[in-house]
Amino acid sequence: MIRREFLARTLSVAVASLFAREVFAQHSMHGMQGMSGMNDMDDMPGMSPSHGAGHGADTHAAHAAPGLAPDTALPAGAPLAALRKLANESSEAGVFRATLVAQPVRRQLMPGHSTSLWLYGDAAQGPIVGPLIDVREGDTVVIRFVNRLPQPSTIHWHGLPVPPDQDGNPMQPVAPGESRVYRFTLPLGSAGTYWYHPHPHMMSSEQVFRGLAGPIIVRAAGDPLAAFPERHLFFSDLKLASDASIAPNDMMDWMNGREGQFVLVNGARRPRIDVAQDERWRLWNGCNARYLGVSLGGKQTFAQIGTDGGLLDKPRDGLTELLLAPGERAEIIVRAGAQPSTAILTAAAYDRRKMTMTEGKSLPGDPAKPLADVHFMPGATASQAARVMPSTLRPIAPLLPDNDSADKAPQKSVVFTEAMDMTAMHRPGAMMSALPPGMQFLINGASFDPKRIALTSRRGEVEVWSIENRTDMDHPFHLHGTQFQVMSRQQQGSSRTAEPYLAWRDTVNVQPGETVRIATVQHDAGERMFHCHILEHEDLGMMATLKVV
């Protein structure tokens, strides 16, 4: 059985158990540490509560921290809001040119209170999700990024095949008050559902949970599902203190990845969705760490038609649940049915084996959580028309046609491990530190070092990567710069199981004790990142650099 490596095994079991109960109780009761009451400083350059001067306990201990707001504190039931859209400033055919500003913005989320968020674009009104970037294959995209945050930042174009120097890597930060232009051309075959978010090392988690994330759609000229009306659902996670400030990460957030009391859909709690005809839904999991087992209930089925990198070769129909790990996207067809009915769009119960402070023990799995109320009203609009979902969506050729080819291809190994220094985690003030001491999340035995090249690949060469999870909890693996195909999965002591369908992805969940084999190829020379997409784990070192030559 795989267990975390505890570095301080001489620590008293009684003390460890006592601390575990204390932390678990604080997490369950939404107890908070840190500077959540200092949200008025969020708008002041250089005064970020998590990364300003003085990370130690003394900085935080002087400020009383409120508890969390109840999970009913945000209004619910409003119609699902349409996403804001980033305007194209270019009149030239085939060129998408825009300006994207990251800045502090105050919004009223809880009645009677304002919250200081960090948002993209003109976000004084409308959904707090970053604006939708809607482009086409073949477009040249030119986006000027302006950083008005109190921290360095970047924009990572998650999943898009962009040149390494345009991918918002942590080694290329944009300083507060500065700007840079990202420029890339979208190749044919890149149509799909993507997103963008910051990627500065040790700050990605905070910048995303404060609101910096947005959707991207790349469209194909020959889309076989273009006749279906589209609905966009961007899921994000929000953790608010009782004074409506953004709550800081506590020890358990860093250990397991941050989950707030609210899961928002297009920036709102539990909106209403009215479905009058069959629809194409694009789904984004933009949460720091929350897994979403998307479901419309056990009796309401849907068809999956796409993954991270676009359409499948053929639909997967009759599904009642689809798991989206942090960072993953999907496309589904939701049918209106023949009679009026209702359903609750739900994140189904899922146990990703969250850690406690006691070796070998896990927290209970996440319970089911309602996301939206869906009202099916077939025939309610004059525009309703029967639409036929094609049996074939697009051809997808396997990168490696058979096991023999896979065995002969260059091999790469990625191993996820964890190490917990219990002595450091028990030191006075440890739980109030901005970045907690004693936690290590490692790839191939090492924590991220921007100066170290972990792996080297050759441009244009198809490789087989084995991603092995030797930890106690799920970790989603993400590779920059390209898409990959999952070939097989293997649990400890069992034989390999072939992936049941062929798809393009850039993020894949890896369960404890599991090894996932993928086929992939990089097309541009340069440095690429690969990492766990639980953003707290990424910030704490579960990331490495691939050099493509």
C-alpha positions in Angstrom: 0.0 0.0 0.0 1.3 3.4 -0.9 1.8 5.9 1.9 3.3 9.3 2.3 6.8 9.5 3.5 6.8 11.1 6.9 10.2 12.7 7.5 9.9 13.1 11.2 9.0 9.7 12.4 10.2 10.4 16.0 7.4 12.8 16.5 5.0 11.7 19.3 2.0 9.8 17.9 -0.2 11.4 20.5 0.9 14.9 19.5 0.4 14.1 15.8 -3.1 12.8 16.5 -4.0 15.8 18.6 -2.8 18.1 15.8 -4.7 16.1 13.2 -7.9 16.5 15.2 -7.3 20.2 15.6 -6.7 20.8 11.9 -9.5 18.6 10.8 -11.9 20.5 13.2 -10.7 23.8 11.9 -11.2 22.7 8.3 -14.6 21.3 9.0 -15.8 24.3 10.9 -14.2 26.6 8.3 -11.8 28.0 10.9 -9.4 30.5 9.3 -5.9 31.8 9.8 -4.1 34.6 8.1 -5.1 38.0 6.9 -8.6 37.6 5.4 -9.7 40.8 7.2 -7.1 42.9 5.2 -8.9 42.8 1.9 -8.9 46.6 1.8 -5.1 46.3 1.0 -5.7 44.1 -2.0 -6.0 47.1 -4.3 -2.7 48.6 -3.1 0.4 47.8 -5.2 2.9 45.8 -3.2 0.4 45.0 -0.4 -0.7 41.5 -1.3 -1.7 39.8 1.9 -0.1 36.5 0.9 3.0 37.7 -0.8 3.8 41.1 0.6 6.7 41.7 3.0 6.9 39.3 6.0 5.5 35.9 5.3 6.0 34.7 8.8 3.6 34.1 11.7 4.2 37.5 13.2 2.8 39.2 10.2 -0.4 37.2 10.4 -0.9 36.7 14.1 -1.6 40.4 14.8 -4.8 40.3 12.8 -7.9 38.5 13.9 -9.4 36.4 11.1 -13.1 35.9 10.6 -14.6 32.5 10.0 -16.1 31.6 6.6 -19.4 32.8 5.3 -22.2 30.2 5.2 -22.6 28.4 2.0 -26.0 30.2 1.4 -24.4 33.7 1.7 -24.5 34.3 -2.0 -27.8 34.7 -3.9 -28.9 31.8 -6.0 -31.5 31.1 -8.7 -30.8 33.8 -11.3 -30.7 32.8 -15.0 -27.3 31.5 -16.1 -25.4 34.6 -17.2 -23.7 34.7 -20.6 -20.0 35.0 -20.4 -18.4 38.4 -21.1 -16.6 38.4 -24.5 -13.2 39.9 -25.3 -13.6 42.3 -28.1 -11.5 41.9 -31.3 -9.8 45.3 -31.9 -8.6 44.2 -35.4 -10.5 44.8 -38.7 -8.0 42.6 -40.5 -9.3 39.2 -41.6 -7.7 36.3 -39.7 -6.3 38.5 -36.9 -7.6 38.6 -33.4 -6.1 41.6 -31.5 -7.1 42.5 -28.0 -6.0 44.0 -24.7 -6.4 42.0 -21.5 -5.8 43.7 -18.2 -5.4 41.9 -14.9 -6.5 44.2 -12.0 -8.1 44.5 -8.6 -11.9 45.0 -8.9 -14.4 45.4 -6.1 -17.7 43.6 -6.6 -20.7 43.0 -4.4 -21.1 39.2 -4.2 -22.7 39.0 -0.7 -25.5 41.4 -0.2 -24.4 44.4 1.8 -20.6 43.6 1.4 -18.0 44.2 -1.3 -15.2 41.8 -2.2 -11.9 42.7 -3.6 -11.3 40.3 -6.6 -8.5 40.1 -9.1 -10.1 39.9 -12.5 -9.3 40.1 -16.2 -10.8 42.8 -18.5 -13.5 45.3 -17.9 -15.1 43.4 -15.0 -17.1 46.2 -13.3 -20.2 44.4 -14.4 -21.2 41.0 -15.7 -19.8 37.6 -14.7 -16.6 37.6 -12.6 -15.1 35.0 -15.0 -12.5 36.3 -17.4 -13.9 37.3 -20.8 -14.4 34.6 -23.4 -11.8 34.6 -26.2 -13.6 33.3 -29.3 -11.3 32.6 -32.2 -10.9 30.3 -35.2 -8.3 27.9 -36.5 -5.8 29.8 -38.6 -6.2 33.0 -36.7 -3.2 35.0 -35.6 -3.8 36.0 -32.0 -2.2 39.1 -30.6 -3.0 40.0 -27.0 -1.4 42.8 -25.0 -1.4 41.8 -21.4 -1.3 44.6 -18.8 -0.5 43.7 -15.3 -2.1 46.0 -12.7 -1.8 43.5 -9.9 0.5 43.9 -6.8 2.3 40.7 -7.9 4.2 39.5 -11.0 2.0 37.5 -13.3 1.8 35.8 -16.7 -0.9 34.4 -19.0 -0.7 30.7 -19.7 -2.8 29.6 -22.7 -3.8 26.3 -21.2 -3.8 23.5 -23.8 -3.1 25.7 -26.9 -0.2 24.8 -29.2 1.6 28.1 -28.8 5.4 28.7 -29.0 7.3 28.2 -25.7 8.2 31.8 -25.4 4.5 32.8 -25.7 3.1 30.3 -23.2 3.3 32.4 -20.0 5.8 30.1 -18.3 6.8 31.1 -14.7 10.3 32.0 -16.0 8.8 34.9 -17.9 7.0 37.0 -15.4 5.4 40.4 -16.2 6.1 42.8 -13.3 3.4 44.9 -11.6 2.7 47.9 -13.8 4.3 46.3 -16.9 2.9 44.8 -20.0 3.8 42.3 -22.7 2.4 41.2 -26.0 1.6 37.5 -26.6 1.5 36.5 -30.2 0.7 33.1 -31.8 -1.1 31.5 -34.8 -3.6 28.7 -34.2 -2.9 25.8 -36.6 -5.5 23.7 -38.4 -6.7 20.9 -36.2 -6.5 23.0 -33.0 -10.3 23.6 -32.6 -11.3 22.9 -29.1 -12.2 24.2 -25.6 -9.3 25.8 -23.8 -8.7 28.4 -21.0 -6.2 30.9 -19.8 -4.9 31.6 -16.3 -1.8 33.0 -14.5 1.4 30.8 -14.1 3.9 32.7 -11.8 5.6 30.3 -9.6 4.3 30.2 -5.9 1.6 32.7 -6.9 -0.6 30.8 -9.4 -2.9 29.4 -6.7 -3.7 32.8 -5.2 -4.1 34.6 -8.5 -6.6 32.0 -9.7 -8.6 31.7 -6.5 -8.9 35.5 -6.5 -10.6 35.3 -9.9 -8.0 35.3 -12.7 -9.2 32.7 -15.2 -11.1 32.8 -18.4 -12.3 30.6 -21.3 -11.1 30.2 -24.8 -12.9 28.6 -27.8 -11.1 27.8 -31.0 -13.6 27.0 -33.8 -13.2 24.9 -36.9 -14.6 25.9 -40.3 -16.1 22.4 -40.8 -17.7 21.9 -37.3 -20.2 19.0 -37.6 -22.1 20.3 -34.6 -22.3 24.0 -35.6 -26.1 23.8 -35.8 -26.5 23.1 -32.2 -27.1 26.1 -29.9 -24.1 26.4 -27.5 -24.1 26.9 -23.8 -21.0 27.8 -21.8 -20.5 26.7 -18.2 -17.3 27.8 -16.5 -16.9 26.3 -13.0 -14.8 28.1 -10.4 -14.3 27.8 -6.7 -14.8 30.6 -4.2 -13.8 30.7 -0.5 -15.2 33.8 1.3 -14.8 34.9 4.9 -17.8 36.1 6.8 -16.8 39.7 6.0 -16.9 38.9 2.3 -13.1 39.0 1.9 -11.3 36.3 -0.1 -10.1 33.9 2.6 -6.4 32.9 2.5 -5.3 29.3 2.3 -5.0 27.4 5.5 -2.8 24.4 6.2 -5.4 22.0 4.8 -5.8 24.0 1.6 -2.1 23.8 0.9 -2.1 20.1 1.8 -5.1 19.0 -0.3 -5.7 21.9 -2.7 -8.1 24.7 -2.0 -11.9 24.1 -2.1 -14.2 26.9 -1.1 -17.8 26.7 0.2 -19.0 28.0 -3.2 -18.8 26.4 -6.6 -19.8 29.1 -9.1 -21.1 28.6 -12.6 -20.2 31.6 -14.8 -19.5 33.5 -11.6 -22.8 32.8 -9.8 -24.1 30.3 -7.2 -26.6 27.8 -8.4 -28.1 29.6 -11.4 -31.1 28.4 -13.4 -30.7 26.9 -16.8 -33.7 26.7 -19.2 -33.3 24.1 -22.0 -35.9 24.3 -24.8 -34.0 22.3 -27.4 -31.0 20.0 -27.6 -27.9 21.9 -26.8 -24.1 21.7 -27.0 -22.5 22.5 -23.6 -18.9 23.4 -23.2 -17.7 22.7 -19.7 -14.6 24.2 -18.0 -13.2 23.1 -14.6 -11.4 26.2 -13.6 -11.2 25.3 -9.9 -7.9 25.2 -8.0 -8.4 21.6 -6.8 -12.0 20.6 -6.9 -13.0 17.5 -8.9 -16.4 17.8 -10.6 -18.3 14.6 -11.3 -20.8 16.4 -13.6 -24.2 14.8 -13.5 -27.8 15.6 -14.3 -29.1 12.8 -12.1 -29.1 9.1 -12.5 -31.9 9.1 -15.0 -30.9 12.0 -17.2 -28.3 10.9 -19.8 -26.1 13.0 -22.1 -23.5 12.4 -24.7 -19.9 13.4 -24.5 -18.6 14.8 -27.8 -15.3 16.4 -26.8 -12.4 16.6 -24.5 -9.6 19.2 -23.8 -8.4 19.2 -27.4 -11.7 19.2 -29.3 -14.2 16.7 -30.6 -14.0 12.9 -30.2 -14.0 10.7 -33.2 -17.4 9.5 -32.2 -19.9 10.4 -29.4 -20.0 8.6 -26.1 -23.7 8.5 -25.5 -25.8 7.4 -22.6 -23.6 8.9 -19.9 -25.0 9.9 -16.5 -21.7 11.3 -15.0 -18.5 12.7 -16.4 -15.5 13.4 -14.1 -13.6 16.6 -14.7 -10.3 17.0 -12.8 -9.0 20.5 -12.2 -8.0 22.1 -15.5 -10.0 19.6 -17.7 -12.7 20.6 -20.2 -15.4 18.7 -22.0 -18.1 19.1 -24.5 -21.5 17.4 -24.1 -24.9 17.2 -25.9 -27.8 17.8 -23.5 -31.2 16.8 -24.9 -34.4 18.7 -24.0 -36.5 15.6 -24.1 -40.1 15.2 -25.1 -41.8 16.4 -21.9 -41.1 19.2 -19.4 -38.9 18.1 -16.5 -36.3 19.4 -14.1 -32.9 18.2 -13.0 -30.1 19.4 -10.7 -26.8 19.8 -12.3 -24.6 18.3 -9.7 -21.0 17.6 -8.8 -21.4 14.0 -7.8 -19.7 12.6 -4.6 -16.1 11.8 -5.3 -13.3 10.6 -3.0 -9.9 12.0 -4.1 -8.4 10.8 -0.8 -7.6 14.1 0.9 -4.9 13.9 3.4 -5.0 14.4 7.2 -2.1 14.9 9.5 -2.1 11.2 10.5 -0.2 8.7 8.4 -2.4 6.4 6.4 -5.6 8.3 7.2 -7.8 10.3 4.7 -10.6 12.8 5.0 -14.1 11.7 3.9 -14.8 12.0 0.2 -16.4 15.1 -1.1 -20.2 14.9 -0.9 -22.5 15.7 -3.9 -22.8 19.5 -4.4 -25.6 21.1 -6.5 -24.3 23.4 -9.2 -27.4 24.6 -11.1 -31.1 24.0 -11.5 -32.0 22.8 -15.0 -35.5 23.2 -16.4 -36.3 21.3 -19.6 -39.0 23.0 -21.6 -39.2 21.3 -25.0 -41.2 23.2 -27.5 -41.1 26.4 -25.5 -39.5 28.4 -28.4 -40.5 28.6 -32.0 -36.9 28.0 -33.0 -36.9 24.5 -31.7 -35.8 22.0 -34.4 -34.7 18.4 -34.2 -30.9 18.1 -34.6 -29.2 14.9 -35.3 -25.9 14.1 -33.6 -23.5 12.6 -36.2 -22.3 9.1 -35.5 -18.8 10.3 -36.5 -17.5 13.6 -35.4 -14.0 13.8 -36.8 -11.1 11.4 -37.6 -8.5 11.0 -34.9 -5.4 8.9 -35.8 -3.5 7.3 -33.0 0.0 8.7 -32.5 1.2 5.1 -32.0 -0.9 2.5 -33.8 0.0 -0.6 -31.7 1.8 -1.8 -28.6 4.9 -2.8 -30.6 5.2 0.8 -31.8 4.7 2.1 -28.3 7.4 -0.2 -26.9 9.9 1.1 -29.5 9.1 4.8 -29.0 11.3 6.9 -26.7 10.1 6.6 -23.1 9.7 9.2 -20.4 8.9 8.6 -16.7 7.2 11.0 -14.4 6.7 10.0 -10.7 4.5 12.0 -8.3 5.6 11.7 -4.6 4.9 13.6 -1.4 7.0 14.1 1.8 5.7 15.6 5.0 8.0 17.0 7.7 5.8 16.8 10.7 8.2 18.6 13.0 8.3 21.7 10.7 4.5 21.6 10.3 4.1 21.6 14.1 6.4 24.6 14.8 4.7 27.6 16.4 3.1 29.8 13.8 3.4 27.2 11.0 -0.3 27.2 10.3 -0.2 31.0 9.8 2.6 31.1 7.3 1.7 32.2 3.8 3.5 29.1 2.4 3.4 26.3 4.9 6.7 24.7 6.0 7.3 21.0 5.9 5.2 20.1 2.8 6.9 18.7 -0.3 5.2 17.8 -3.5 7.7 16.3 -5.9 8.3 15.1 -9.4 10.9 12.4 -9.9 12.1 13.1 -6.3 12.7 16.8 -6.8 10.9 20.1 -6.1 10.6 22.6 -8.9 13.7 24.6 -9.7 13.4 27.0 -12.7 17.1 26.5 -13.5 16.8 22.7 -13.8 15.8 20.7 -16.9 14.1 17.6 -15.7 13.5 15.9 -19.1 14.6 16.4 -22.7 12.6 15.6 -25.8 13.3 15.9 -29.5 11.0 18.0 -31.6 8.6 16.0 -33.8 9.4 12.7 -32.1 6.4 10.7 -30.7 7.1 9.6 -27.1 5.5 7.4 -24.5 5.2 9.0 -21.1 4.4 7.0 -18.0 2.9 9.1 -15.2 3.0 7.2 -11.9 1.3 8.4 -8.8 3.1 7.1 -5.6 1.1 9.3 -3.3 -2.0 8.8 -1.2 -4.3 11.2 -3.3 -5.4 11.9 -6.8 -3.2 14.3 -8.9 -4.1 15.7 -12.3 -1.2 15.7 -14.7 -0.9 18.6 -17.2 1.6 19.0 -20.0 2.2 22.4 -21.8 2.5 23.1 -25.5 0.7 20.1 -26.9 -2.1 17.6 -26.6 -1.6 13.9 -25.8 -3.5 10.6 -26.2 -4.1 8.4 -23.1 -3.1 4.8 -24.1 -3.6 2.8 -21.0 -3.9 2.7 -17.2 -2.5 0.3 -14.7 -3.0 -0.1 -11.0 -0.4 -1.6 -8.7 -0.2 -5.4 -9.4 -2.7 -5.4 -12.2 -2.3 -5.6 -15.9 -2.6 -2.6 -18.2 -6.1 -1.6 -19.3 -6.4 0.1 -22.6 -8.1 3.5 -22.6 -11.7 2.8 -24.0 -11.8 5.8 -26.4 -9.4 7.9 -28.4 -9.2 11.6 -27.6 -6.9 14.6 -27.4 -6.2 15.9 -23.9 -3.7 18.0 -22.1 -4.8 17.1 -18.5 -5.4 13.6 -17.1 -6.2 12.5 -13.6 -3.9 9.9 -12.0 -5.2 8.0 -9.0 -3.1 6.8 -6.1 -1.1 3.8 -7.1 -2.0 4.3 -10.8 0.3 4.6 -13.8 -1.1 6.3 -16.9 0.7 5.9 -20.2 0.3 8.7 -22.8 1.5 9.2 -26.3 2.6 12.7 -27.1 4.8 14.8 -29.4 6.1 18.4 -29.1 6.4 20.5 -32.3 8.4 23.5 -31.1 11.9 23.7 -29.6 12.1 25.4 -26.2 11.2 24.9 -22.6 7.8 23.5 -21.5 6.3 22.9 -18.1 4.6 19.8 -16.8 3.0 19.6 -13.4 0.1 18.7 -11.1 -2.8 20.9 -11.8 -3.9 21.1 -8.2 -2.5 24.7 -8.1 -1.4 24.6 -4.4 0.7 21.5 -5.2 2.2 23.2 -8.3 3.1 26.2 -6.2 4.7 23.9 -3.6 7.0 22.3 -6.1 5.1 19.6 -8.1 6.3 21.0 -11.4 9.2 20.4 -13.7 10.7 21.6 -17.0 10.9 19.8 -20.3 13.4 21.0 -22.8 12.5 20.3 -26.4 15.5 20.3 -28.8 
